[in-house]
Amino acid sequence: MQDVPGAFPNRSTTSLPLNEQNIESNYVSLSQAIHARRAEFVRPKQVRIKVGSWNVAAYKGAEKDVGGWFVQGKGVTEELDGLSLKDHRTGDIHGPDHVGRSRIEEREDVAAQEARYAKKQSTIPKNDPGSLPGNGEIGLYVLCLQEVVDVNSVAEALRPYTDPSVAGKWKAAMIAALPAGYTLVAEQQLIGMLMLIYASPDVANDVRSVSTTSVGTGIAGYMGNKGAVTARIVLGETTRLVFISSHLSAGADKAALERRNWDVSQIVSRTRFDPITDTMDLHQNTGEQIGDEDFAFWAGDLNYRLEGIPGNDVRRLLMLHTRNEYDLSQRSARKIEKELQTATASAKSRVEGRSSVSSAGSSDTSSISSPFVSTHSAQRTSEDSRTSTDSTAPTTLADEVAASDDPMSLQTTLTSLLSHDELHQQMQSRKAFHDGWQEGPITFLPTYKYDAGSVGVFDSSEKKRAPSWCDRIMYRTRRGRLAWEGRVKAEEEAKRKDEELKASGADDAAADEEILYDYDPDADGVDVDDYDEYDDDNEANENVVMTKGGFEDEIELEYYTAHQRVLSSDHKPLDAVFHMKYDCVIPELKAKVHAAVAKALDQAENENRPSVTVVVDRHRDIVTEQSDADPANFSGVWFGSMRWAKTRHRYLTIANTGRVPASFSFVERPVVAPQSPGIAPKWINMKVNDEPAASSSHVTAAVTLEPGETASVELEVRIFDLHTMHDLNAGVQHLDDILLLRVEGGRDHFVPVRGHWLDNTLGRSLDKLTRLPEGGIRKLQRQKPGSGKYGNLLVPSASSSQVTTPMPEDQQSPVRFSAPPALLALTTEIERLSTRVVAEWDMIHLQTAEGSDTLEGEIVRPPWKSHPAWPFDEECWTERSTSQWEDALGEACNALDQGESLGEESLQLDLPRMQRLYVLANLLLLFLTSMPDGIITADMWLQVDQCLAESEKNKRKLSVDEQRIAVQEVVSQAPSHNVSFILITSMIERILQETTGPCTNAEQHNESLLSPSKRLGTLRRMAGLGRVPAASMTATGDAGRAMARIFANAIVRLPEGAGEKTMAGWKRRKLEVMELFLRRDGEG
């Protein structure tokens, strides 16, 4: 029934309350349910629409008259229009059948009016009270103008832009004439065609979805000298109105007629309006076109002429009526009389010639009806011809009219001419305006062509163009268009059946006497349900129109006439007044209905659809976690303050709170870069009913809950991945995401997950680490952004593509340490623990000459004998995969971040001393590996490699000390890098002293632990060479090479982009460089 997506609900069900409808079997959408209750939020309104059309022929000053005839309804000649019009000031009725003195009779006479035209003044007759509805009685003024510029001018036709000053003149004239409060709601211009639509204050509030466009059909079929401008508006959110103002091709020959029909088809097919949202809140994907509206109005200079009748005869016949407007002493009257005499003589000679020819053909013909006009007597006076007619037998069209029932009736004359009207002929032959278009009765003189400045003098130039109704106003309703389409469909169906009958030979069987009538009551009976609301026989109220949105509107044509006494163009303007009733949506009432329907639908739907409730359990693992206060008004999963390698657990309880079984699963959530795809961010580990679910998976296994049952979801967060840690430190990622819980057949649940990330020391450059304040990086994080001297900006590392933590852009914050405090704390504590572990091992186990101990027959070897790179060899870290190990790493890193000591008295780790040493060794390697620029940067390495390569090229072998000095000269260019390098190598040297050979000094073996202040003193003693005394020369170099293999990658950064051969050489050389500082004197 409705050509919108989805049919309206059946009235038999939607008329019931929602709670009585069968929701399960007949699902009712929100928009459909609201539309079914449209009677509750629409109210009937009435509006008068005046559509006016005028070809001003580019005459200057024509805009002075537009307010008078279009807005005020002036310039109508009742005698020439054949209408009974009402004086809207006095209420008097005037017309051919009404006489008496009134304000109409006080109107200025024609002579004075035509005299003012010569003075370039307004040509509207003075003292004209206005005969048509106008001013504030009209709710919508639609003015359609043609030739506001000279369309025959090449400059105007090829102008690449529209001159706004032309439309400005007409808009100013309209505003001056309209009552206060009227607003321009639509405007469109195409060269000479201009459409202006004004609405009263009440109507303007109901105007929506305004769209204007234009179609050119002129030169080459696309230029704008001919074509149309169109506008579409939606009135009251229910009624679509389309207005078309066109100027079709001119000419009186057959080719011009066909071109006019082509123009019409092009305008219809090429017009497109913007998409709109209709009353069911359904947004169109494509724009509407002509034919989708509820009411259409087509006005303009259509240029259809009178066909098959001489122009001179038409001019004379019509001027027999217009001359009554003049006094014989007037110039225009004399011109009309001259034209009449000329036309009379011409017609008489043609009639006499035809009579002589016809008398030779047949003596039985008593009279001939001719379409040509002749006079009754060439000698009668002009005054006699105004008051009498000849009673002789009719021989011409004029005589035929005079012999009719009402020989003085203008309408009789017009009716005889309208049978020659091309537009009516094209409509009847279905070539143009045949698909539901209609026109009001024509009771006015042709609107073209007159002598400008005259009331009734038709074209007196040499061309003497035949008068025609070129200017027209057509209209069409949706009812009329559907009726036409139904008629065409019925004709096609009848034609199809006829062809089937012919194909089956049934038409020949009709001649058989035995077959009188073939009737099947089952197939041929009329079904009462096949009632068509637009059937031609259904004439109960032919003005009622069912709109596209399902609303009942009414329209009635009140007036359709020309303004004969407007003289400023060779066309007479005409207008039509329509009275329309329409349903208007009241937004406040619609909002109430919307809320009520939504509530009812939700209630009905929720009772029959799966429903679950998600409860967030804010359980905390340990007492110290209570300090993580949840943000205000945050109802999601809050993990509190998260740091590297720290584990947090949270739990979700999913309960089936509905009346039917519910199946749920976590599905892939929407993400944007740099978020990782999957059901959860990669920093969350999920378990559903103790079943692990990978964060990168697309969906979890479905879990079905019966009403009242629950399921448990465990969420674990542990940030151990260095890449994720880098992104969090740099602000590229955040601990802020969502989980998407999908209930099959129910609604989705979005569960926010959030935490506060605590920056850490890992992944920082040496330069940044030496500028941190006392108290570690956490103290820097607690500062407000921008509160310091240098603000809070992101600065990329000079030697890495990774983005470091926020730091001052100019890098001029003060250097507070010669080496990172974290590195000093790690090397000091590792060296202390290594010495302590070795000493404890020696005290517990008996030493032998082979370096092994025997205890109760069991051989126990120290780990450094089996693993030369002890304690940095990963094979020693037997507990590395345990959660206790990761927790210990996190606690140790947290101590560095807060600037706290790593000593046993401050860092409480529930681990044996050796395992504690392994954890710190692991943390040191992570610290060095995550450093973007390393200890020896890529730039430093190029210098080191160049120096050593040149010595090899010169075939001069450098000693070990010379090589060490060459390397340290390069590294010493950056003091913090040099000191850090010394800290690491001296720590390794001390460990190698303890593990690779016997001590030569008892005091050295029992040496008390070095404090940080004493370590700095040791560094000062190494200022010259940068290394501590080597261990015993008798020990093997396996441990040094093993250490070099581990620390080479952690300390040295190689340039990127080098070739494979070059990279292999660099890797070999960096091992050799590290061995230089770990090799004993005299080795190699």
Backbone hydrogen bonds, N-H to C=O, Kabsch-Sander energy under -0.5 kcal/mol:
donor,donor_aa,acceptor,acceptor_aa,energy
4,V,2,Q,-1.1
13,T,10,N,-1.8
14,T,10,N,-2.5
15,S,11,R,-1.2
16,L,13,T,-1.7
20,E,17,P,-1.7
21,Q,17,P,-0.6
21,Q,18,L,-1.0
23,I,21,Q,-1.4
26,N,22,N,-2.2
29,S,27,Y,-0.6
33,A,29,S,-2.5
34,I,30,L,-2.3
35,H,31,S,-2.3
36,A,32,Q,-2.1
37,R,33,A,-0.8
37,R,34,I,-0.8
38,R,35,H,-1.7
40,E,37,R,-1.9
41,F,38,R,-1.2
42,V,38,R,-1.0
43,R,584,C,-2.4
45,K,582,Y,-2.9
47,V,580,M,-2.5
49,I,47,V,-0.5
49,I,578,F,-2.7
50,K,48,R,-0.5
50,K,140,L,-2.6
51,V,49,I,-0.6
51,V,576,A,-2.6
52,G,50,K,-0.5
52,G,142,V,-2.7
53,S,574,L,-2.8
54,W,144,C,-1.9
56,V,54,W,-0.8
56,V,146,Q,-2.0
58,A,147,E,-2.1
59,Y,56,V,-2.5
62,A,59,Y,-1.2
64,K,61,G,-1.6
65,D,62,A,-1.8
66,V,62,A,-0.5
67,G,63,E,-0.5
69,W,65,D,-2.0
70,F,66,V,-2.1
71,V,66,V,-0.8
71,V,67,G,-0.7
72,Q,67,G,-1.7
74,K,68,G,-2.3
78,E,76,V,-0.7
81,D,77,T,-1.3
82,G,78,E,-1.6
83,L,78,E,-0.7
85,L,83,L,-0.8
85,L,94,H,-1.9
86,K,131,S,-0.7
87,D,92,D,-3.2
88,H,86,K,-0.9
88,H,130,G,-1.0
91,G,87,D,-3.4
94,H,85,L,-2.8
95,G,98,H,-0.8
98,H,95,G,-1.5
105,E,102,S,-0.6
106,E,103,R,-0.8
107,R,104,I,-1.5
108,E,126,K,-2.7
113,Q,109,D,-1.7
114,E,110,V,-2.9
115,A,111,A,-1.8
116,R,112,A,-1.4
117,Y,113,Q,-0.9
118,A,114,E,-1.0
119,K,115,A,-0.6
119,K,116,R,-0.5
120,K,117,Y,-1.9
121,Q,116,R,-1.8
128,D,125,P,-1.0
131,S,73,G,-2.3
132,L,73,G,-0.8
135,N,71,V,-2.7
137,E,134,G,-2.3
138,I,135,N,-1.2
139,G,48,R,-1.9
140,L,48,R,-1.9
141,Y,198,Y,-2.6
142,V,50,K,-2.9
142,V,140,L,-0.5
143,L,141,Y,-0.5
143,L,196,L,-3.0
144,C,52,G,-2.8
144,C,142,V,-0.6
145,L,143,L,-0.6
145,L,194,L,-2.9
146,Q,54,W,-2.1
148,V,192,G,-2.1
151,V,149,V,-1.1
153,S,150,D,-1.4
157,A,153,S,-2.2
158,L,154,V,-2.1
159,R,156,E,-0.8
163,D,161,Y,-0.5
166,V,163,D,-0.9
167,A,163,D,-0.7
168,G,164,P,-1.9
169,K,165,S,-1.5
170,W,166,V,-1.2
171,K,167,A,-2.5
172,A,168,G,-2.3
173,A,169,K,-1.9
174,M,170,W,-2.2
175,I,171,K,-2.7
176,A,172,A,-2.0
177,A,173,A,-1.2
178,L,174,M,-2.7
182,Y,179,P,-1.3
183,T,199,A,-2.3
185,V,183,T,-0.7
185,V,197,I,-2.5
186,A,197,I,-1.3
188,Q,195,M,-1.8
190,L,193,M,-2.5
192,G,190,L,-0.7
193,M,190,L,-2.4
194,L,145,L,-2.1
195,M,188,Q,-2.7
196,L,143,L,-2.1
197,I,186,A,-2.3
198,Y,141,Y,-2.4
199,A,183,T,-2.5
200,S,139,G,-2.3
204,A,200,S,-3.1
205,N,201,P,-1.1
206,D,203,V,-1.6
207,V,204,A,-1.0
208,R,234,V,-2.4
211,S,232,R,-2.3
213,T,230,T,-2.1
215,V,228,A,-2.7
217,T,226,K,-2.6
218,G,223,M,-3.1
218,G,226,K,-0.9
221,G,218,G,-2.6
222,Y,219,I,-1.5
223,M,219,I,-2.1
226,K,223,M,-0.8
227,G,247,H,-2.0
228,A,215,V,-2.5
229,V,245,S,-2.6
230,T,213,T,-2.9
231,A,243,F,-2.2
232,R,211,S,-2.9
233,I,241,L,-2.4
234,V,208,R,-2.8
235,L,233,I,-0.5
235,L,239,T,-3.3
236,G,206,D,-2.6
236,G,234,V,-0.6
237,E,206,D,-0.6
238,T,235,L,-1.6
239,T,235,L,-2.0
240,R,238,T,-0.5
241,L,233,I,-3.0
241,L,239,T,-0.5
242,V,295,F,-2.3
243,F,231,A,-2.7
244,I,297,F,-3.0
245,S,229,V,-2.7
246,S,244,I,-0.5
246,S,299,A,-2.1
247,H,227,G,-2.6
248,L,301,D,-2.1
257,L,253,D,-1.6
258,E,254,K,-2.4
259,R,255,A,-2.1
260,R,256,A,-2.0
261,N,257,L,-2.0
262,W,258,E,-2.0
263,D,259,R,-2.5
264,V,260,R,-2.1
265,S,261,N,-2.0
266,Q,262,W,-2.3
267,I,263,D,-2.4
268,V,264,V,-2.2
269,S,265,S,-2.3
270,R,266,Q,-2.4
271,T,267,I,-0.9
273,F,288,E,-3.3
278,D,276,I,-0.6
278,D,282,L,-1.4
281,D,278,D,-2.2
283,H,281,D,-0.6
284,Q,276,I,-1.7
288,E,274,D,-0.5
290,I,268,V,-0.5
292,D,289,Q,-2.1
294,D,240,R,-1.4
295,F,240,R,-1.9
296,A,476,R,-2.9
297,F,242,V,-2.4
298,W,474,M,-2.6
299,A,244,I,-3.1
299,A,297,F,-0.6
300,G,472,R,-1.5
301,D,246,S,-1.2
302,L,300,G,-1.3
302,L,470,C,-1.8
303,N,470,C,-1.0
307,E,420,H,-3.2
314,V,310,P,-1.6
315,R,311,G,-2.6
316,R,312,N,-2.5
317,L,313,D,-2.5
318,L,314,V,-2.3
319,M,315,R,-2.2
320,L,316,R,-1.2
321,H,318,L,-1.5
322,T,318,L,-1.9
323,R,319,M,-2.0
324,N,321,H,-0.9
325,E,322,T,-1.8
326,Y,323,R,-1.8
330,Q,327,D,-2.4
334,R,330,Q,-2.0
335,K,331,R,-2.0
336,I,332,S,-2.1
337,E,333,A,-2.6
338,K,334,R,-2.2
339,E,335,K,-2.3
340,L,336,I,-2.7
341,Q,337,E,-2.3
342,T,338,K,-2.3
343,A,339,E,-2.6
344,T,340,L,-2.5
345,A,341,Q,-2.3
346,S,342,T,-2.0
347,A,343,A,-2.5
348,K,344,T,-2.6
349,S,345,A,-2.0
350,R,346,S,-1.6
351,V,347,A,-2.4
352,E,348,K,-2.6
353,G,349,S,-1.8
354,R,350,R,-2.0
355,S,351,V,-2.5
356,S,352,E,-1.9
357,V,353,G,-1.3
358,S,354,R,-2.5
359,S,355,S,-2.1
360,A,356,S,-0.7
361,G,358,S,-0.9
362,S,358,S,-1.5
366,S,364,D,-0.6
370,S,368,I,-0.7
380,R,377,S,-1.0
385,S,381,T,-1.9
386,R,382,S,-0.8
386,R,383,E,-0.6
387,T,383,E,-0.7
387,T,384,D,-1.0
388,S,384,D,-1.9
397,L,372,F,-2.7
400,E,396,T,-2.5
401,V,397,L,-2.5
402,A,398,A,-2.5
403,A,399,D,-1.6
404,S,401,V,-1.6
409,S,406,D,-2.0
413,T,409,S,-1.2
414,L,410,L,-2.7
415,T,411,Q,-2.7
416,S,412,T,-1.7
417,L,413,T,-1.4
418,L,414,L,-2.6
419,S,415,T,-0.9
420,H,417,L,-2.1
421,D,418,L,-1.6
422,E,305,R,-2.7
425,Q,421,D,-1.9
426,Q,422,E,-2.8
427,M,423,L,-2.2
428,Q,424,H,-2.1
429,S,425,Q,-2.0
430,R,427,M,-1.0
431,K,426,Q,-2.8
432,A,426,Q,-1.1
436,G,434,H,-1.7
438,Q,475,Y,-2.3
440,G,473,I,-0.5
443,T,441,P,-0.8
448,Y,468,S,-1.4
450,Y,570,D,-2.0
451,D,457,V,-2.9
452,A,450,Y,-0.6
453,G,567,L,-2.3
454,S,451,D,-1.8
458,F,456,G,-0.8
459,D,449,K,-2.3
468,S,448,Y,-3.3
470,C,468,S,-1.6
472,R,300,G,-2.2
472,R,470,C,-0.5
474,M,298,W,-3.7
475,Y,438,Q,-2.5
476,R,296,A,-2.4
478,R,294,D,-2.2
481,R,477,T,-2.1
482,L,478,R,-2.5
483,A,479,R,-2.3
484,W,480,G,-2.1
485,E,481,R,-2.5
486,G,482,L,-2.5
487,R,483,A,-2.3
488,V,484,W,-2.6
489,K,485,E,-2.3
490,A,486,G,-2.3
491,E,487,R,-2.3
492,E,488,V,-2.5
493,E,489,K,-2.4
494,A,490,A,-2.6
495,K,491,E,-2.5
496,R,492,E,-2.3
497,K,493,E,-2.3
498,D,494,A,-2.3
499,E,495,K,-2.3
500,E,496,R,-2.2
501,L,497,K,-2.5
502,K,498,D,-2.4
503,A,499,E,-2.4
504,S,500,E,-1.9
505,G,501,L,-0.8
505,G,502,K,-0.6
506,A,501,L,-1.9
507,D,501,L,-0.8
509,A,505,G,-1.4
510,A,506,A,-0.7
511,A,508,D,-1.5
512,D,509,A,-1.5
515,I,512,D,-0.8
516,L,514,E,-1.0
519,Y,517,Y,-0.8
524,D,520,D,-3.5
525,G,521,P,-0.9
528,V,526,V,-0.6
530,D,527,D,-1.8
533,E,531,Y,-0.6
535,D,532,D,-1.8
538,N,535,D,-1.4
539,E,537,D,-1.5
542,E,539,E,-0.5
544,V,541,N,-1.6
545,V,553,D,-3.8
547,T,545,V,-0.7
547,T,551,F,-3.4
549,G,238,T,-0.5
550,G,547,T,-1.7
553,D,545,V,-3.2
553,D,551,F,-0.7
554,E,581,K,-2.4
555,I,543,N,-1.3
556,E,579,H,-1.8
558,E,556,E,-0.6
558,E,577,V,-3.1
559,Y,577,V,-1.3
561,T,575,D,-2.2
563,H,573,P,-3.2
564,Q,562,A,-1.0
565,R,75,G,-2.6
566,V,563,H,-1.3
567,L,565,R,-0.6
572,K,447,T,-2.0
574,L,53,S,-2.2
575,D,561,T,-2.4
576,A,51,V,-2.4
577,V,559,Y,-2.2
578,F,49,I,-3.0
578,F,576,A,-0.5
579,H,556,E,-3.1
580,M,47,V,-2.9
580,M,578,F,-0.6
581,K,554,E,-2.6
582,Y,45,K,-2.6
584,C,43,R,-2.6
585,V,236,G,-2.5
586,I,41,F,-3.0
590,K,586,I,-2.6
591,A,587,P,-2.3
592,K,588,E,-1.6
593,V,589,L,-2.3
594,H,590,K,-2.9
595,A,591,A,-2.3
596,A,592,K,-2.3
597,V,593,V,-3.0
598,A,594,H,-2.6
599,K,595,A,-2.2
600,A,596,A,-2.3
601,L,597,V,-3.0
602,D,598,A,-2.6
603,Q,599,K,-2.3
604,A,600,A,-2.5
605,E,601,L,-3.0
606,N,602,D,-3.1
607,E,603,Q,-1.4
608,N,605,E,-1.3
609,R,606,N,-0.8
613,T,655,A,-2.8
615,V,613,T,-0.6
615,V,653,T,-2.9
617,D,615,V,-0.6
617,D,651,Y,-2.9
618,R,616,V,-0.7
619,H,617,D,-0.9
625,E,622,I,-1.0
626,Q,623,V,-2.0
627,S,624,T,-1.1
628,D,625,E,-1.9
629,A,627,S,-1.5
634,F,631,P,-1.5
635,S,633,N,-0.7
637,V,752,P,-3.2
638,W,636,G,-0.7
639,F,637,V,-0.6
639,F,754,R,-3.0
642,M,640,G,-0.6
642,M,756,H,-3.4
645,A,719,I,-2.9
646,K,643,R,-1.7
648,R,717,V,-1.9
650,R,715,L,-2.5
651,Y,617,D,-1.2
652,L,713,V,-2.8
653,T,615,V,-2.8
654,I,652,L,-0.5
654,I,711,A,-2.9
655,A,613,T,-2.6
655,A,653,T,-0.6
656,N,709,E,-2.6
657,T,611,S,-0.9
657,T,655,A,-1.0
658,G,611,S,-1.1
662,A,705,L,-2.6
664,F,703,V,-2.6
665,S,742,R,-1.6
667,V,665,S,-0.5
667,V,740,L,-2.2
668,E,698,H,-1.7
669,R,678,G,-1.8
675,Q,672,V,-2.7
679,I,695,S,-0.8
679,I,697,S,-1.1
680,A,695,S,-1.7
684,I,681,P,-2.0
685,N,716,E,-3.0
686,M,693,A,-0.9
687,K,714,E,-2.1
688,V,691,E,-2.5
689,N,687,K,-0.6
689,N,712,S,-3.2
691,E,688,V,-1.4
693,A,686,M,-2.5
697,S,694,A,-1.3
700,T,666,F,-2.1
703,V,664,F,-2.6
705,L,662,A,-3.3
708,G,656,N,-2.3
709,E,706,E,-2.7
711,A,654,I,-2.1
713,V,652,L,-2.6
714,E,687,K,-2.7
715,L,650,R,-3.2
716,E,685,N,-2.8
717,V,648,R,-2.6
718,R,683,W,-0.6
719,I,646,K,-0.6
720,F,718,R,-1.1
725,M,721,D,-2.2
726,H,722,L,-2.7
727,D,723,H,-2.3
728,L,724,T,-2.3
729,N,725,M,-2.6
730,A,726,H,-2.4
731,G,727,D,-0.6
731,G,728,L,-0.6
732,V,727,D,-1.9
733,Q,727,D,-1.5
736,D,734,H,-2.2
737,D,753,V,-2.7
739,L,751,V,-2.0
740,L,667,V,-0.6
741,L,739,L,-0.7
741,L,749,H,-3.0
742,R,665,S,-2.9
742,R,740,L,-0.6
743,V,741,L,-0.5
744,E,663,S,-2.8
744,E,742,R,-0.6
746,G,743,V,-2.3
749,H,741,L,-2.9
751,V,739,L,-3.0
751,V,749,H,-0.6
753,V,737,D,-2.7
754,R,637,V,-2.8
755,G,735,L,-2.4
756,H,640,G,-3.1
757,W,755,G,-0.6
758,L,642,M,-2.9
759,D,757,W,-0.6
764,R,761,T,-1.0
769,L,765,S,-2.3
770,T,766,L,-1.9
771,R,768,K,-1.0
772,L,769,L,-0.7
776,G,773,P,-1.4
778,R,897,D,-2.0
779,K,776,G,-0.7
780,L,776,G,-0.9
781,Q,777,I,-2.0
782,R,778,R,-1.9
783,Q,780,L,-0.9
787,S,784,K,-2.3
791,G,788,G,-0.6
795,V,793,L,-0.5
797,S,802,Q,-1.2
800,S,797,S,-0.6
804,T,795,V,-0.9
807,M,793,L,-3.0
809,E,790,Y,-0.5
811,Q,808,P,-0.8
816,R,770,T,-2.3
816,R,814,P,-0.6
817,F,770,T,-1.4
824,L,820,P,-2.1
825,A,821,P,-2.6
826,L,822,A,-2.3
827,T,823,L,-2.6
828,T,824,L,-2.2
829,E,825,A,-2.3
830,I,826,L,-2.6
831,E,827,T,-2.4
832,R,828,T,-2.3
833,L,829,E,-2.8
834,S,830,I,-2.6
835,T,831,E,-2.1
836,R,832,R,-2.2
837,V,833,L,-2.9
838,V,834,S,-2.4
839,A,835,T,-2.2
840,E,836,R,-2.5
841,W,837,V,-2.5
842,D,838,V,-2.3
843,M,839,A,-1.9
844,I,840,E,-1.9
845,H,841,W,-2.7
851,G,848,T,-1.4
853,D,860,V,-1.4
855,L,853,D,-0.5
855,L,858,E,-2.2
858,E,855,L,-1.7
860,V,853,D,-1.8
860,V,858,E,-0.6
861,R,859,I,-0.5
865,K,862,P,-1.6
866,S,862,P,-0.9
867,H,863,P,-2.3
870,W,867,H,-2.0
872,F,869,A,-2.4
876,C,873,D,-1.7
877,W,874,E,-1.1
878,T,876,C,-2.1
880,R,877,W,-1.5
882,T,879,E,-1.6
886,E,882,T,-1.6
887,D,883,S,-2.5
888,A,884,Q,-2.1
889,L,885,W,-2.4
890,G,886,E,-2.3
891,E,887,D,-2.3
892,A,888,A,-2.5
893,C,889,L,-2.6
894,N,890,G,-2.3
895,A,891,E,-2.0
896,L,892,A,-1.7
897,D,893,C,-2.4
898,Q,894,N,-1.6
899,G,896,L,-1.2
900,E,895,A,-3.0
906,S,903,G,-0.9
907,L,903,G,-3.1
908,Q,906,S,-0.8
909,L,907,L,-0.9
911,L,909,L,-2.5
916,R,912,P,-2.5
917,L,913,R,-2.0
918,Y,914,M,-2.2
919,V,915,Q,-2.3
920,L,916,R,-2.1
921,A,917,L,-2.4
922,N,918,Y,-2.6
923,L,919,V,-2.4
924,L,920,L,-2.4
925,L,921,A,-2.1
926,L,922,N,-2.3
927,F,923,L,-2.5
928,L,924,L,-2.5
929,T,925,L,-2.9
930,S,926,L,-2.5
931,M,928,L,-0.6
935,I,1051,I,-1.7
936,I,1051,I,-2.2
937,T,935,I,-0.7
941,W,937,T,-2.6
942,L,938,A,-1.7
943,Q,939,D,-1.4
944,V,940,M,-2.5
945,D,941,W,-3.2
946,Q,942,L,-2.1
947,C,943,Q,-2.3
948,L,944,V,-2.3
949,A,945,D,-2.4
950,E,946,Q,-2.2
951,S,947,C,-1.5
952,E,948,L,-1.7
953,K,949,A,-2.4
954,N,950,E,-2.3
955,K,952,E,-1.1
956,R,951,S,-2.3
957,K,955,K,-0.6
958,L,956,R,-0.5
963,Q,959,S,-2.4
964,R,960,V,-2.5
965,I,961,D,-2.6
966,A,962,E,-2.3
967,V,963,Q,-2.3
968,Q,964,R,-2.7
969,E,965,I,-2.0
970,V,966,A,-1.2
971,V,967,V,-2.3
972,S,968,Q,-2.5
973,Q,970,V,-1.4
974,A,971,V,-1.8
977,H,974,A,-0.6
978,N,974,A,-2.3
979,V,975,P,-2.7
980,S,976,S,-1.9
981,F,977,H,-2.2
982,I,978,N,-2.1
983,L,979,V,-2.4
984,I,980,S,-2.0
985,T,981,F,-2.4
986,S,982,I,-2.6
987,M,983,L,-1.7
988,I,984,I,-2.2
989,E,985,T,-2.5
990,R,986,S,-2.2
991,I,987,M,-2.1
992,L,988,I,-2.7
993,Q,989,E,-2.2
994,E,990,R,-1.6
995,T,991,I,-1.7
996,T,992,L,-2.4
1005,H,1001,N,-1.7
1006,N,1002,A,-1.9
1007,E,1004,Q,-1.1
1015,R,1011,S,-2.2
1016,L,1012,P,-1.8
1017,G,1013,S,-1.4
1018,T,1014,K,-2.1
1019,L,1015,R,-2.2
1020,R,1016,L,-2.0
1021,R,1017,G,-1.5
1022,M,1018,T,-0.8
1022,M,1019,L,-0.7
1023,A,1020,R,-1.2
1026,G,1022,M,-1.3
1035,A,1032,S,-1.2
1041,R,1037,G,-2.2
1042,A,1038,D,-2.5
1043,M,1039,A,-2.6
1044,A,1040,G,-2.3
1045,R,1041,R,-2.1
1046,I,1042,A,-1.4
1047,F,1043,M,-2.7
1048,A,1044,A,-2.1
1049,N,1045,R,-0.6
1050,A,1046,I,-0.7
1051,I,1047,F,-2.1
1052,V,1048,A,-2.3
1053,R,936,I,-2.3
1054,L,1052,V,-0.5
1063,M,1059,G,-2.6
1064,A,1060,E,-2.0
1065,G,1061,K,-1.9
1066,W,1062,T,-2.2
1067,K,1063,M,-2.3
1068,R,1064,A,-1.8
1069,R,1065,G,-2.2
1070,K,1066,W,-2.6
1071,L,1067,K,-1.3
1072,E,1068,R,-1.5
1073,V,1069,R,-2.5
1074,M,1070,K,-2.1
1075,E,1071,L,-2.1
1076,L,1072,E,-1.4
1077,F,1073,V,-0.9
1077,F,1074,M,-0.7
1078,L,1074,M,-0.7
1079,R,1075,E,-1.6
1083,E,1080,R,-2.0
